[in-house]
Amino acid sequence: MANSGFTRRRVMATAAAAASASVALPFMRGAHAAGRLSVGFWDHWVPGANDTARKLAEQWAEKEKVDLKLDFITSTGDKLRITTAAEAQAGSGHDVLAMSTWLPSSYADKLEPVDDVVAGLTKQYGEVGKTVEYLGKASGHWVAVPTSIGTQTKPPCGRIDLLKQHVGIDITQMYPVGKPADKELEGRWTWDFFQQAAEKCGKAGFPFGMPLGATSDAVDWVGAVFAAYGATLVDEKGEVTVKSDATRQVLEWFKKLVPSLPGDVFAWDDASNNKILVSGKSALIMNPPSAWAVAKRDAPQIAEQLWTFGPPSGPKGRYTPFLPYYWTVWKFSPNKAAAKSLLTHLLQRDSVEQLVTASQGYDIPPYEKLRDFKVWEEEAPPRGVNYNYPPRGEQIPSIAAAPAPPKIAVQIYTQATMTKMIAHCTQQGQSVDQAIAWAEDELEGFMRG
């Protein structure tokens, strides 16, 4: 590190300077070449988003005289995950690598602590919330830097016209543009109301497109419902807690909901909910703005009637599915200080706004003071369609299977234990208690594994 042009003293001093300034570059320019840096970013699905990330990174490299190599690695076919596993095993590869949700905790022992970087960013731009911390920390230390690129939430995206006609609610009044949610209308927006609305729309021929298989979209929204009812499968201490009144209550709720959904939702993939909404055959799904973006291109008459808005509330709060992305630095990196410098630069307000705008508002900054960019207000049609996409107000960003220890939670998540419980008591003729007993056995198996 001493030969790289970035010393630890320099990193700490200039990071502190960035945190104390309202607008500041993270590090002073080096007087001599600062070595090489290899970076693996997530390959963004939004056209042009990678170009902005490349431009910002190369501007930093030119100022700091770093020989920068950038790769954009697709998550299609699990290529980014496979790359991560291969580099961890080999002990060589990129200095910086993008990782989603559960991966930082899985590779925590091989990642450089980044407490200094995150401390500076949160001092500037506010806290990141419990879910981001839960996934980005290990043994009390940050092992990953929360980033906007790839971070998404999955709130409801509904048809303005159909919900007004068949349910009698105006979602644009409940969640307006540029204003907080209407407290009276939002107060009525509960999961019980959601179930009643799903029944009405289903009878009208426009069922809610809510997947219930073993895919991410299914697990994410179901996890938010479980959290809203206070139903946890395993607690933070690793104790199995699935056998509870809260779990019974939420499974009884699903027994009422499922008959109103399309008959094949247990076999849906992550594209199925998008397709049913864009085709005009559904009144509501829960997803990022990707479905709206496709409708804008392929079915503009549908896009004009779409609106993104906050999730329903349950007895324990208004939880929204949240999937954070991170940037990590491998311990084997020979240029850790330069890596931290780049990440700090890319997470300054001006950089983040450029990145979020390039993503057409798909990416969500995890830092609370960076969610006021104009892009969400200005996207159209209709204007402001995605204003309520970032979590605001009383919404609680969450991930399914929390607060179980991540090594257990990731198994609950990837094995889709929650949606399988629903299948047991709605499709396979079992009682709620039998479904819970099945889950207990599954969870005990995860513990032994």
Salt bridges, closest charged atoms under 4 A:
GLU58 OE2 - ARG54 NH1 3.91
GLU64 OE1 - ARG10 NH2 3.15
ASP67 OD2 - ARG36 NE 3.46
ASP71 OD2 - LYS69 NZ 2.82
ASP71 OD2 - HIS94 NE2 2.77
ASP78 OD1 - ARG81 NE 3.77
GLU87 OE2 - HIS94 ND1 2.56
GLU112 OE2 - LYS340 NZ 4.00
ASP115 OD2 - HIS141 ND1 2.91
ASP116 OD2 - LYS340 NZ 3.26
GLU133 OE2 - LYS137 NZ 3.18
ASP161 OD2 - ARG159 NH2 2.92
ASP170 OD2 - LYS164 NZ 3.58
GLU184 OE2 - ARG188 NH1 3.73
GLU186 OE1 - LYS183 NZ 3.91
GLU186 OE2 - ARG318 NE 3.52
GLU199 OE2 - LYS203 NZ 3.31
ASP217 OD1 - LYS154 NZ 2.53
ASP220 OD2 - LYS154 NZ 2.69
ASP245 OD1 - ARG248 NH1 3.09
ASP298 OD1 - ARG297 NE 2.79
ASP363 OD1 - HIS44 NE2 2.92
ASP372 OD1 - ARG349 NH2 2.75
GLU377 OE1 - LYS374 NZ 3.80
GLU379 OE1 - LYS296 NZ 3.88
GLU394 OE1 - LYS183 NZ 3.75
GLU394 OE2 - ARG318 NE 2.66
ASP433 OD1 - ARG248 NE 2.99
